[in-house]
Amino acid sequence: MVVVDVAAADDATALAFQQLLADRWATSTEERTTHDVGQPGVRLRCYLDVRQPLDS
């Protein structure tokens, strides 16, 4: 199991990166990002099980 914390400029970028991970490994996905007050960009956390690759 791997925890991936994503910091991105906007929601679309963070969710697109998450989708790239989900296309390759079993991934718990989020539908929205978080924003830290006073900080630029957004954050997103997802969990990957790299032992379970998805079938191509």
Secondary structure, DSSP 8 states (H G I E B T S, - for coil): -EEEEEEESSHHHHHHHHHHHHHHEEEE--S--B--TTSSSEEEEEEEEEEEE---
